[in-house]
C-alpha cells in the first residue's frame, strides 16, 4: 500500500514538473511576440504581467478554458495573450466601466482576490474578465489611471471592429 502511495506521489511530481517546463517554454517563446504585437498598436507599454492566470470572460459562460498568458497595459488598451490555446483578448481602455477585485468570477472561486475589468462592447453590452496576478493592487491603480487618461483624451468609447472584445479569439496569421 505504501509503495502505491509513493508511486502516485512520484507520478504527480513528474506530471507537475513537465507541466511547469511546458508553461515556461511557452512563456519564453510567446512573451516577446505579445510585447511586439502591443508595440505595433502604436502606444507605449505601461505595465506587463508575464505570468497571469486568466479566469475567463463572463459572456462566454462557465464552459470556457482558463489559461496562463501575458497581460499588457498600454495607453490605449488592455490586452491578454493566452499561451495555450493561443488566443487574444483586447479591451480598449475608453470602453472600460470599472476596475475592481473579486474572489468570484464566471462561476469560479479564487482564494486570493482577482483583478476584474468590466467594459461595454460594440453592441452596448456589459462584459467582464478577470485575472489572477502578482501585484494586483498596483495593477488596479495603473488601470484606473490609464482609463482616466483614455477618457480625457476623448477616444471613441467603442472597440474597433477588428478587435475581439467579447470573447477570446484566435488571431489570424499566427
N, CA, C and O atoms as a DFTB+ gen file, in Angstrom:
696 C
 N C O
     1  1       0.817      -1.195       0.000
     2  2       0.000       0.000       0.000
     3  2       0.865       1.265       0.000
     4  3       0.599       2.211      -0.742
     5  1       1.898       1.265       0.840
     6  2       2.794       2.410       0.910
     7  2       3.528       2.607      -0.412
     8  3       3.763       3.739      -0.835
     9  1       3.886       1.514      -1.057
    10  2       4.574       1.597      -2.348
    11  2       3.685       2.264      -3.393
    12  3       4.165       3.074      -4.186
    13  1       2.385       1.930      -3.402
    14  2       1.456       2.540      -4.341
    15  2       1.305       4.035      -4.065
    16  3       1.243       4.842      -4.993
    17  1       1.248       4.387      -2.816
    18  2       1.133       5.791      -2.448
    19  2       2.359       6.581      -2.885
    20  3       2.228       7.670      -3.444
    21  1       3.541       6.045      -2.639
    22  2       4.781       6.703      -3.067
    23  2       4.853       6.808      -4.581
    24  3       5.306       7.819      -5.117
    25  1       4.412       5.772      -5.267
    26  2       4.397       5.800      -6.732
    27  2       3.458       6.888      -7.247
    28  3       3.797       7.604      -8.190
    29  1       2.285       7.015      -6.636
    30  2       1.331       8.038      -7.053
    31  2       1.881       9.437      -6.816
    32  3       1.709      10.321      -7.655
    33  1       2.539       9.646      -5.681
    34  2       3.136      10.953      -5.382
    35  2       4.254      11.264      -6.374
    36  3       4.360      12.392      -6.858
    37  1       5.087      10.269      -6.679
    38  2       6.173      10.469      -7.645
    39  2       5.614      10.795      -9.030
    40  3       6.138      11.669      -9.722
    41  1       4.557      10.098      -9.434
    42  2       3.936      10.367     -10.733
    43  2       3.354      11.783     -10.773
    44  3       3.504      12.488     -11.771
    45  1       2.700      12.192      -9.706
    46  2       2.155      13.548      -9.643
    47  2       3.274      14.586      -9.735
    48  3       3.109      15.612     -10.395
    49  1       4.388      14.334      -9.092
    50  2       5.527      15.248      -9.149
    51  2       6.070      15.352     -10.575
    52  3       6.369      16.448     -11.047
    53  1       6.195      14.231     -11.249
    54  2       6.708      14.224     -12.628
    55  2       5.753      14.985     -13.547
    56  3       6.195      15.783     -14.374
    57  1       4.456      14.745     -13.410
    58  2       3.478      15.453     -14.242
    59  2       3.535      16.949     -13.976
    60  3       3.469      17.741     -14.915
    61  1       3.655      17.352     -12.717
    62  2       3.764      18.775     -12.380
    63  2       5.023      19.397     -12.970
    64  3       4.982      20.509     -13.495
    65  1       6.134      18.685     -12.887
    66  2       7.398      19.205     -13.422
    67  2       7.316      19.377     -14.938
    68  3       7.780      20.386     -15.469
    69  1       6.738      18.414     -15.630
    70  2       6.604      18.510     -17.088
    71  2       5.675      19.667     -17.452
    72  3       5.952      20.404     -18.398
    73  1       4.584      19.835     -16.718
    74  2       3.662      20.937     -16.978
    75  2       4.345      22.285     -16.773
    76  3       4.187      23.185     -17.597
    77  1       5.095      22.435     -15.697
    78  2       5.808      23.692     -15.444
    79  2       6.857      23.963     -16.512
    80  3       7.042      25.112     -16.915
    81  1       7.547      22.927     -16.976
    82  2       8.529      23.091     -18.051
    83  2       7.834      23.576     -19.319
    84  3       8.334      24.467     -20.007
    85  1       6.675      22.984     -19.623
    86  2       5.926      23.367     -20.816
    87  2       5.478      24.824     -20.741
    88  3       5.606      25.560     -21.720
    89  1       4.954      25.249     -19.591
    90  2       4.495      26.633     -19.426
    91  2       5.666      27.604     -19.534
    92  3       5.541      28.655     -20.163
    93  1       6.803      27.263     -18.926
    94  2       7.985      28.132     -19.010
    95  2       8.468      28.247     -20.452
    96  3       8.885      29.321     -20.887
    97  1       8.414      27.161     -21.178
    98  2       8.834      27.162     -22.590
    99  2       7.908      28.055     -23.411
   100  3       8.374      28.847     -24.230
   101  1       6.595      27.932     -23.193
   102  2       5.639      28.792     -23.885
   103  2       5.873      30.257     -23.543
   104  3       5.828      31.119     -24.421
   105  1       6.122      30.538     -22.265
   106  2       6.354      31.917     -21.829
   107  2       7.572      32.512     -22.519
   108  3       7.529      33.648     -22.993
   109  1       8.654      31.751     -22.577
   110  2       9.868      32.266     -23.229
   111  2       9.640      32.545     -24.709
   112  3      10.214      33.486     -25.257
   113  1       8.813      31.741     -25.354
   114  2       8.587      31.911     -26.778
   115  2       7.554      32.986     -27.087
   116  3       7.729      33.752     -28.034
   117  1       6.488      33.055     -26.311
   118  2       5.362      33.921     -26.672
   119  2       5.391      35.300     -26.038
   120  3       4.719      36.204     -26.535
   121  1       6.134      35.500     -24.971
   122  2       6.198      36.820     -24.351
   123  2       6.756      37.863     -25.316
   124  3       6.154      38.928     -25.448
   125  1       7.876      37.612     -25.998
   126  2       8.358      38.618     -26.959
   127  2       7.352      38.883     -28.087
   128  3       7.230      40.021     -28.541
   129  1       6.634      37.856     -28.542
   130  2       5.624      38.038     -29.580
   131  2       4.506      38.957     -29.096
   132  3       4.052      39.831     -29.833
   133  1       4.065      38.757     -27.856
   134  2       2.987      39.578     -27.290
   135  2       3.433      41.027     -27.125
   136  3       2.674      41.950     -27.419
   137  1       4.652      41.224     -26.657
   138  2       5.159      42.587     -26.498
   139  2       5.302      43.283     -27.848
   140  3       5.021      44.475     -27.969
   141  1       5.736      42.541     -28.855
   142  2       5.860      43.104     -30.200
   143  2       4.487      43.481     -30.757
   144  3       4.340      44.534     -31.377
   145  1       3.487      42.634     -30.542
   146  2       2.130      42.935     -31.010
   147  2       1.581      44.179     -30.319
   148  3       0.909      44.994     -30.952
   149  1       1.859      44.327     -29.035
   150  2       1.421      45.520     -28.312
   151  2       2.125      46.761     -28.846
   152  3       1.512      47.823     -28.960
   153  1       3.391      46.635     -29.168
   154  2       4.142      47.772     -29.710
   155  2       3.610      48.177     -31.081
   156  3       3.611      49.360     -31.421
   157  1       3.152      47.199     -31.875
   158  2       2.596      47.501     -33.188
   159  2       1.305      48.306     -33.085
   160  3       0.912      48.982     -34.036
   161  1       0.641      48.232     -31.922
   162  2      -0.594      49.003     -31.734
   163  2      -0.305      50.501     -31.705
   164  3      -1.229      51.310     -31.787
   165  1       0.951      50.872     -31.592
   166  2       1.332      52.274     -31.700
   167  2       1.423      53.028     -30.384
   168  3       1.583      54.249     -30.390
   169  1       1.326      52.344     -29.271
   170  2       1.416      53.033     -27.989
   171  2       2.485      52.379     -27.125
   172  3       2.883      51.236     -27.347
   173  1       2.927      53.128     -26.152
   174  2       3.930      52.604     -25.234
   175  2       3.291      51.622     -24.259
   176  3       2.133      51.767     -23.867
   177  1       4.074      50.628     -23.883
   178  2       3.624      49.663     -22.891
   179  2       3.809      50.274     -21.509
   180  3       4.911      50.692     -21.153
   181  1       2.723      50.325     -20.726
   182  2       2.774      50.907     -19.391
   183  2       3.095      49.870     -18.318
   184  3       3.782      50.166     -17.341
   185  1       2.590      48.653     -18.510
   186  2       2.754      47.613     -17.493
   187  2       2.615      46.241     -18.151
   188  3       1.824      46.064     -19.077
   189  1       3.402      45.262     -17.657
   190  2       3.372      43.894     -18.184
   191  2       3.359      42.917     -17.019
   192  3       4.136      43.053     -16.074
   193  1       2.471      41.931     -17.092
   194  2       2.442      40.823     -16.130
   195  2       2.651      39.546     -16.937
   196  3       1.709      39.042     -17.549
   197  1       3.880      39.016     -16.944
   198  2       4.196      37.897     -17.837
   199  2       3.587      36.553     -17.457
   200  3       3.425      35.702     -18.331
   201  1       3.247      36.329     -16.202
   202  2       2.661      35.050     -15.779
   203  2       1.315      35.326     -15.112
   204  3       1.231      35.471     -13.893
   205  1       0.277      35.395     -15.922
   206  2      -1.056      35.728     -15.443
   207  2      -1.991      34.562     -15.693
   208  3      -1.934      33.932     -16.749
   209  1      -2.848      34.271     -14.733
   210  2      -3.852      33.214     -14.878
   211  2      -5.181      33.858     -15.229
   212  3      -5.702      34.668     -14.462
   213  1      -5.732      33.506     -16.380
   214  2      -6.988      34.066     -16.874
   215  2      -8.163      33.272     -16.318
   216  3      -8.162      32.042     -16.377
   217  1      -9.175      33.969     -15.775
   218  2     -10.363      33.329     -15.222
   219  2     -11.569      33.414     -16.142
   220  3     -12.659      32.981     -15.767
   221  1     -11.400      33.958     -17.324
   222  2     -12.470      33.945     -18.309
   223  2     -13.218      35.246     -18.468
   224  3     -13.008      36.216     -17.739
   225  1     -14.120      35.228     -19.471
   226  2     -14.993      36.343     -19.809
   227  2     -16.411      35.924     -19.430
   228  3     -16.831      34.812     -19.748
   229  1     -17.139      36.789     -18.767
   230  2     -18.480      36.454     -18.295
   231  2     -19.385      36.006     -19.434
   232  3     -20.127      35.036     -19.279
   233  1     -19.342      36.688     -20.573
   234  2     -20.245      36.382     -21.682
   235  2     -20.012      35.003     -22.288
   236  3     -20.896      34.474     -22.962
   237  1     -18.849      34.413     -22.065
   238  2     -18.547      33.099     -22.635
   239  2     -19.081      31.954     -21.777
   240  3     -19.055      30.802     -22.210
   241  1     -19.560      32.244     -20.581
   242  2     -20.161      31.219     -19.735
   243  2     -19.148      30.389     -18.966
   244  3     -17.953      30.685     -18.949
   245  1     -19.660      29.336     -18.328
   246  2     -18.830      28.511     -17.454
   247  2     -17.935      27.527     -18.186
   248  3     -16.920      27.104     -17.633
   249  1     -18.274      27.151     -19.404
   250  2     -17.543      26.108     -20.108
   251  2     -16.232      26.530     -20.741
   252  3     -15.561      25.700     -21.354
   253  1     -15.848      27.774     -20.616
   254  2     -14.643      28.254     -21.284
   255  2     -13.371      27.786     -20.581
   256  3     -13.392      27.446     -19.398
   257  1     -12.280      27.775     -21.314
   258  2     -10.999      27.362     -20.765
   259  2     -10.327      28.528     -20.054
   260  3     -10.347      29.661     -20.533
   261  1      -9.736      28.232     -18.913
   262  2      -8.847      29.191     -18.262
   263  2      -7.457      28.907     -18.800
   264  3      -7.209      27.847     -19.374
   265  1      -6.555      29.854     -18.612
   266  2      -5.206      29.605     -19.079
   267  2      -4.227      30.665     -18.643
   268  3      -4.608      31.731     -18.159
   269  1      -2.967      30.358     -18.822
   270  2      -1.887      31.285     -18.485
   271  2      -1.529      32.117     -19.705
   272  3      -1.732      31.704     -20.847
   273  1      -0.992      33.295     -19.435
   274  2      -0.579      34.156     -20.524
   275  2       0.036      35.432     -19.988
   276  3       0.420      35.520     -18.822
   277  1       0.122      36.422     -20.868
   278  2       0.720      37.707     -20.517
   279  2      -0.346      38.793     -20.620
   280  3      -1.083      38.864     -21.603
   281  1      -0.417      39.638     -19.593
   282  2      -1.343      40.768     -19.550
   283  2      -0.523      42.029     -19.796
   284  3       0.475      42.272     -19.116
   285  1      -0.947      42.825     -20.768
   286  2      -0.195      44.017     -21.169
   287  2      -1.120      45.228     -21.137
   288  3      -2.200      45.213     -21.727
   289  1      -0.687      46.271     -20.445
   290  2      -1.422      47.531     -20.385
   291  2      -0.669      48.567     -21.198
   292  3       0.509      48.826     -20.953
   293  1      -1.360      49.162     -22.175
   294  2      -0.794      50.275     -22.935
   295  2      -1.658      51.502     -22.663
   296  3      -2.633      51.427     -21.915
   297  1      -1.305      52.619     -23.265
   298  2      -2.073      53.847     -23.058
   299  2      -3.461      53.760     -23.685
   300  3      -4.344      54.537     -23.322
   301  1      -3.674      52.826     -24.625
   302  2      -4.955      52.725     -25.324
   303  2      -5.749      51.467     -25.017
   304  3      -6.968      51.460     -25.187
   305  1      -5.082      50.387     -24.563
   306  2      -5.793      49.123     -24.417
   307  2      -5.186      48.230     -23.349
   308  3      -4.034      48.387     -22.944
   309  1      -6.007      47.289     -22.910
   310  2      -5.557      46.205     -22.057
   311  2      -5.664      44.956     -22.919
   312  3      -6.721      44.667     -23.479
   313  1      -4.569      44.220     -23.022
   314  2      -4.588      43.027     -23.876
   315  2      -4.063      41.837     -23.100
   316  3      -3.143      41.957     -22.290
   317  1      -4.657      40.696     -23.357
   318  2      -4.223      39.448     -22.749
   319  2      -3.969      38.455     -23.864
   320  3      -4.857      38.186     -24.673
   321  1      -2.766      37.909     -23.913
   322  2      -2.399      36.875     -24.879
   323  2      -2.258      35.564     -24.126
   324  3      -1.323      35.380     -23.347
   325  1      -3.198      34.650     -24.367
   326  2      -3.147      33.334     -23.735
   327  2      -2.177      32.463     -24.528
   328  3      -2.136      32.520     -25.757
   329  1      -1.398      31.658     -23.809
   330  2      -0.373      30.864     -24.468
   331  2      -0.902      29.574     -25.060
   332  3      -0.536      29.219     -26.180
   333  1      -1.747      28.871     -24.342
   334  2      -2.251      27.607     -24.862
   335  2      -3.653      27.378     -24.325
   336  3      -3.823      27.213     -23.117
   337  1      -4.645      27.362     -25.172
   338  2      -4.599      27.583     -26.609
   339  2      -4.273      29.048     -26.912
   340  3      -4.530      29.939     -26.102
   341  1      -3.721      29.266     -28.060
   342  2      -3.255      30.593     -28.453
   343  2      -4.446      31.491     -28.778
   344  3      -5.076      31.350     -29.825
   345  1      -4.746      32.422     -27.860
   346  2      -5.881      33.329     -28.014
   347  2      -5.507      34.715     -27.503
   348  3      -4.539      34.890     -26.763
   349  1      -6.309      35.698     -27.926
   350  2      -6.036      37.081     -27.542
   351  2      -7.335      37.791     -27.174
   352  3      -8.359      37.620     -27.836
   353  1      -7.279      38.586     -26.116
   354  2      -8.394      39.441     -25.703
   355  2      -7.871      40.865     -25.664
   356  3      -6.860      41.142     -25.019
   357  1      -8.561      41.773     -26.355
   358  2      -8.159      43.183     -26.386
   359  2      -9.336      44.027     -25.907
   360  3     -10.437      43.930     -26.447
   361  1      -9.100      44.847     -24.898
   362  2     -10.137      45.714     -24.332
   363  2      -9.656      47.158     -24.450
   364  3      -8.686      47.531     -23.790
   365  1     -10.312      47.983     -25.276
   366  2      -9.944      49.399     -25.341
   367  2     -10.228      50.071     -23.998
   368  3     -11.294      49.870     -23.418
   369  1      -9.292      50.855     -23.512
   370  2      -9.456      51.491     -22.204
   371  2     -10.623      52.465     -22.175
   372  3     -11.242      52.659     -21.129
   373  1     -10.928      53.075     -23.305
   374  2     -12.037      54.026     -23.341
   375  2     -13.384      53.340     -23.123
   376  3     -14.364      54.009     -22.794
   377  1     -13.452      52.023     -23.299
   378  2     -14.699      51.274     -23.115
   379  2     -14.830      50.699     -21.706
   380  3     -15.871      50.137     -21.366
   381  1     -13.785      50.832     -20.880
   382  2     -13.793      50.245     -19.540
   383  2     -14.735      51.033     -18.626
   384  3     -14.682      52.261     -18.559
   385  1     -15.597      50.292     -17.928
   386  2     -16.541      50.900     -16.995
   387  2     -16.044      50.859     -15.557
   388  3     -16.188      51.831     -14.816
   389  1     -15.447      49.708     -15.157
   390  2     -14.978      49.526     -13.781
   391  2     -13.727      48.672     -13.758
   392  3     -13.515      47.804     -14.605
   393  1     -12.904      48.951     -12.750
   394  2     -11.747      48.116     -12.428
   395  2     -11.852      47.835     -10.932
   396  3     -11.877      48.761     -10.121
   397  1     -11.915      46.547     -10.569
   398  2     -12.026      46.201      -9.160
   399  2     -11.425      44.818      -8.908
   400  3     -10.790      44.235      -9.786
   401  1     -11.634      44.310      -7.706
   402  2     -11.166      42.972      -7.365
   403  2     -12.352      42.144      -6.891
   404  3     -13.342      42.680      -6.393
   405  1     -12.236      40.832      -7.052
   406  2     -13.291      39.916      -6.652
   407  2     -12.692      38.547      -6.370
   408  3     -11.605      38.228      -6.853
   409  1     -13.394      37.747      -5.596
   410  2     -12.970      36.365      -5.384
   411  2     -13.815      35.393      -6.206
   412  3     -13.485      34.209      -6.292
   413  1     -14.895      35.877      -6.808
   414  2     -15.766      35.062      -7.657
   415  2     -15.868      35.701      -9.035
   416  3     -16.066      36.909      -9.171
   417  1     -15.727      34.855     -10.053
   418  2     -15.860      35.361     -11.415
   419  2     -16.259      34.218     -12.337
   420  3     -15.650      33.149     -12.314
   421  1     -17.279      34.449     -13.144
   422  2     -17.740      33.492     -14.154
   423  2     -17.975      32.098     -13.563
   424  3     -17.628      31.086     -14.174
   425  1     -18.566      32.064     -12.373
   426  2     -18.884      30.798     -11.740
   427  2     -17.723      30.093     -11.078
   428  3     -17.846      28.934     -10.682
   429  1     -16.595      30.774     -10.952
   430  2     -15.409      30.172     -10.329
   431  2     -14.993      30.999      -9.123
   432  3     -15.258      32.198      -9.042
   433  1     -14.339      30.326      -8.193
   434  2     -13.910      30.952      -6.946
   435  2     -12.391      30.924      -6.858
   436  3     -11.749      29.974      -7.306
   437  1     -11.825      31.978      -6.273
   438  2     -10.388      32.062      -6.051
   439  2     -10.140      32.407      -4.588
   440  3     -10.867      33.211      -4.005
   441  1      -9.122      31.803      -3.998
   442  2      -8.766      32.103      -2.613
   443  2      -8.269      33.543      -2.509
   444  3      -8.633      34.266      -1.581
   445  1      -7.437      33.955      -3.465
   446  2      -6.926      35.323      -3.492
   447  2      -7.802      36.170      -4.415
   448  3      -8.342      35.655      -5.394
   449  1      -7.946      37.456      -4.117
   450  2      -8.748      38.318      -4.993
   451  2      -8.165      38.396      -6.408
   452  3      -6.950      38.364      -6.604
   453  1      -9.063      38.499      -7.375
   454  2      -8.705      38.604      -8.787
   455  2      -8.851      40.051      -9.251
   456  3      -9.653      40.807      -8.702
   457  1      -8.083      40.427     -10.249
   458  2      -8.278      41.705     -10.930
   459  2      -9.433      41.514     -11.902
   460  3      -9.398      40.614     -12.740
   461  1     -10.467      42.363     -11.795
   462  2     -11.612      42.268     -12.704
   463  2     -11.780      43.581     -13.449
   464  3     -11.729      44.659     -12.857
   465  1     -11.982      43.476     -14.753
   466  2     -12.212      44.638     -15.608
   467  2     -13.576      44.458     -16.271
   468  3     -13.845      43.431     -16.894
   469  1     -14.430      45.466     -16.128
   470  2     -15.756      45.451     -16.741
   471  2     -15.778      46.526     -17.819
   472  3     -15.328      47.649     -17.589
   473  1     -16.300      46.184     -18.995
   474  2     -16.327      47.136     -20.108
   475  2     -17.627      46.976     -20.888
   476  3     -18.365      46.008     -20.702
   477  1     -17.893      47.936     -21.759
   478  2     -19.061      47.899     -22.642
   479  2     -18.545      47.615     -24.053
   480  3     -17.649      48.296     -24.551
   481  1     -19.133      46.587     -24.689
   482  2     -18.672      46.182     -26.014
   483  2     -19.315      47.033     -27.112
   484  3     -20.061      47.969     -26.823
   485  1     -19.023      46.704     -28.359
   486  2     -19.512      47.471     -29.505
   487  2     -21.031      47.418     -29.633
   488  3     -21.626      48.278     -30.282
   489  1     -21.660      46.421     -29.022
   490  2     -23.118      46.278     -29.083
   491  2     -23.798      46.919     -27.874
   492  3     -25.018      46.831     -27.732
   493  1     -23.026      47.556     -27.011
   494  2     -23.568      48.212     -25.836
   495  2     -23.793      47.277     -24.655
   496  3     -24.390      47.675     -23.655
   497  1     -23.321      46.039     -24.761
   498  2     -23.494      45.068     -23.681
   499  2     -22.309      45.111     -22.727
   500  3     -21.167      45.316     -23.139
   501  1     -22.601      44.913     -21.448
   502  2     -21.552      44.880     -20.437
   503  2     -20.927      43.500     -20.381
   504  3     -21.631      42.492     -20.451
   505  1     -19.617      43.450     -20.256
   506  2     -18.893      42.189     -20.123
   507  2     -17.775      42.405     -19.117
   508  3     -17.428      43.543     -18.802
   509  1     -17.208      41.308     -18.610
   510  2     -16.129      41.415     -17.628
   511  2     -15.171      40.249     -17.802
   512  3     -15.564      39.159     -18.218
   513  1     -13.916      40.494     -17.478
   514  2     -12.876      39.471     -17.490
   515  2     -12.089      39.609     -16.196
   516  3     -12.039      40.684     -15.598
   517  1     -11.469      38.500     -15.767
   518  2     -10.711      38.535     -14.513
   519  2      -9.417      37.748     -14.645
   520  3      -9.324      36.790     -15.413
   521  1      -8.405      38.182     -13.865
   522  2      -7.091      37.555     -13.879
   523  2      -6.543      37.439     -12.469
   524  3      -6.784      38.299     -11.621
   525  1      -5.806      36.370     -12.231
   526  2      -5.019      36.226     -11.006
   527  2      -3.600      36.617     -11.375
   528  3      -3.015      36.046     -12.295
   529  1      -3.044      37.590     -10.662
   530  2      -1.710      38.050     -10.982
   531  2      -1.026      38.620      -9.755
   532  3      -1.667      38.983      -8.769
   533  1       0.291      38.687      -9.842
   534  2       1.097      39.299      -8.791
   535  2       0.945      40.817      -8.915
   536  3       0.721      41.329     -10.012
   537  1       1.063      41.521      -7.819
   538  2       0.946      42.982      -7.788
   539  2      -0.432      43.452      -8.252
   540  3      -0.545      44.426      -8.997
   541  1      -1.463      42.764      -7.811
   542  2      -2.840      43.064      -8.197
   543  2      -3.231      44.502      -7.857
   544  3      -3.825      45.193      -8.685
   545  1      -2.906      44.956      -6.652
   546  2      -3.293      46.308      -6.243
   547  2      -2.618      47.374      -7.097
   548  3      -3.235      48.390      -7.417
   549  1      -1.366      47.156      -7.468
   550  2      -0.667      48.093      -8.347
   551  2      -1.312      48.112      -9.731
   552  3      -1.394      49.161     -10.370
   553  1      -1.768      46.944     -10.190
   554  2      -2.461      46.870     -11.475
   555  2      -3.778      47.643     -11.423
   556  3      -4.119      48.338     -12.380
   557  1      -4.511      47.534     -10.336
   558  2      -5.774      48.272     -10.204
   559  2      -5.505      49.770     -10.318
   560  3      -6.202      50.471     -11.051
   561  1      -4.504      50.259      -9.603
   562  2      -4.173      51.679      -9.643
   563  2      -3.731      52.108     -11.042
   564  3      -4.156      53.150     -11.539
   565  1      -2.872      51.296     -11.678
   566  2      -2.385      51.637     -13.019
   567  2      -3.521      51.640     -14.037
   568  3      -3.583      52.515     -14.901
   569  1      -4.411      50.672     -13.936
   570  2      -5.554      50.614     -14.855
   571  2      -6.499      51.792     -14.656
   572  3      -6.959      52.389     -15.630
   573  1      -6.793      52.130     -13.406
   574  2      -7.672      53.273     -13.148
   575  2      -7.080      54.559     -13.702
   576  3      -7.801      55.379     -14.270
   577  1      -5.776      54.744     -13.543
   578  2      -5.118      55.937     -14.083
   579  2      -5.147      55.931     -15.607
   580  3      -5.408      56.963     -16.225
   581  1      -4.882      54.781     -16.216
   582  2      -4.870      54.684     -17.682
   583  2      -6.271      54.874     -18.253
   584  3      -6.432      55.510     -19.294
   585  1      -7.287      54.329     -17.585
   586  2      -8.671      54.503     -18.039
   587  2      -9.065      55.977     -17.943
   588  3      -9.704      56.502     -18.854
   589  1      -8.701      56.637     -16.874
   590  2      -8.974      58.068     -16.741
   591  2      -8.295      58.866     -17.840
   592  3      -8.879      59.802     -18.386
   593  1      -7.062      58.496     -18.163
   594  2      -6.341      59.169     -19.241
   595  2      -6.977      58.927     -20.598
   596  3      -7.028      59.834     -21.428
   597  1      -7.460      57.720     -20.833
   598  2      -8.099      57.403     -22.106
   599  2      -9.412      58.169     -22.264
   600  3      -9.752      58.605     -23.364
   601  1     -10.142      58.330     -21.168
   602  2     -11.415      59.068     -21.232
   603  2     -11.190      60.556     -21.476
   604  3     -11.926      61.182     -22.239
   605  1     -10.171      61.124     -20.829
   606  2      -9.910      62.550     -21.015
   607  2      -9.301      62.839     -22.376
   608  3      -9.379      63.970     -22.858
   609  1      -8.695      61.835     -23.006
   610  2      -8.122      62.025     -24.333
   611  2      -9.205      62.074     -25.400
   612  3      -8.936      62.433     -26.546
   613  1     -10.450      61.707     -25.019
   614  2     -11.561      61.819     -25.957
   615  2     -11.610      60.710     -26.984
   616  3     -12.142      60.906     -28.077
   617  1     -11.066      59.550     -26.658
   618  2     -11.102      58.446     -27.608
   619  2     -12.515      57.908     -27.743
   620  3     -13.359      58.112     -26.870
   621  1     -12.761      57.219     -28.845
   622  2     -14.038      56.549     -29.075
   623  2     -14.225      55.489     -28.003
   624  3     -13.303      54.715     -27.745
   625  1     -15.379      55.430     -27.376
   626  2     -15.602      54.507     -26.274
   627  2     -15.959      53.102     -26.730
   628  3     -16.073      52.200     -25.899
   629  1     -16.139      52.892     -28.044
   630  2     -16.458      51.554     -28.516
   631  2     -15.231      50.903     -29.137
   632  3     -14.406      51.588     -29.742
   633  1     -15.103      49.598     -28.995
   634  2     -13.952      48.898     -29.556
   635  2     -13.944      48.967     -31.073
   636  3     -14.993      49.066     -31.710
   637  1     -12.755      48.912     -31.639
   638  2     -12.632      48.845     -33.079
   639  2     -13.126      47.496     -33.568
   640  3     -12.972      46.494     -32.869
   641  1     -13.712      47.451     -34.748
   642  2     -14.371      46.241     -35.244
   643  2     -13.409      45.062     -35.390
   644  3     -13.819      43.919     -35.187
   645  1     -12.155      45.304     -35.732
   646  2     -11.236      44.197     -35.960
   647  2     -10.694      43.589     -34.672
   648  3      -9.950      42.610     -34.711
   649  1     -11.062      44.165     -33.534
   650  2     -10.544      43.664     -32.264
   651  2     -11.587      42.822     -31.552
   652  3     -12.734      43.247     -31.414
   653  1     -11.211      41.643     -31.099
   654  2     -12.168      40.834     -30.344
   655  2     -12.339      41.404     -28.940
   656  3     -11.383      41.468     -28.167
   657  1     -13.569      41.818     -28.616
   658  2     -13.764      42.420     -27.308
   659  2     -14.724      41.615     -26.444
   660  3     -14.774      41.831     -25.234
   661  1     -15.485      40.696     -27.024
   662  2     -16.458      39.943     -26.241
   663  2     -15.955      38.556     -25.880
   664  3     -16.466      37.943     -24.943
   665  1     -14.976      38.055     -26.595
   666  2     -14.511      36.708     -26.313
   667  2     -13.061      36.605     -26.732
   668  3     -12.552      37.463     -27.453
   669  1     -12.411      35.576     -26.288
   670  2     -11.058      35.314     -26.755
   671  2     -11.156      34.757     -28.153
   672  3     -11.961      33.862     -28.414
   673  1     -10.364      35.262     -29.036
   674  2     -10.371      34.821     -30.409
   675  2      -8.984      34.416     -30.826
   676  3      -7.996      34.969     -30.343
   677  1      -8.901      33.449     -31.729
   678  2      -7.619      33.072     -32.287
   679  2      -7.213      34.163     -33.269
   680  3      -7.990      34.523     -34.153
   681  1      -6.027      34.679     -33.121
   682  2      -5.588      35.756     -34.001
   683  2      -5.170      35.176     -35.342
   684  3      -4.481      34.158     -35.416
   685  1      -5.600      35.844     -36.388
   686  2      -5.275      35.406     -37.741
   687  2      -3.768      35.521     -37.987
   688  3      -3.114      36.442     -37.499
   689  1      -3.246      34.589     -38.735
   690  2      -1.848      34.656     -39.152
   691  2      -0.847      34.168     -38.145
   692  3       0.352      34.359     -38.351
   693  1      -1.263      33.555     -37.083
   694  2      -0.312      33.074     -36.092
   695  2      -0.150      31.593     -36.220
   696  3       0.616      30.989     -35.469
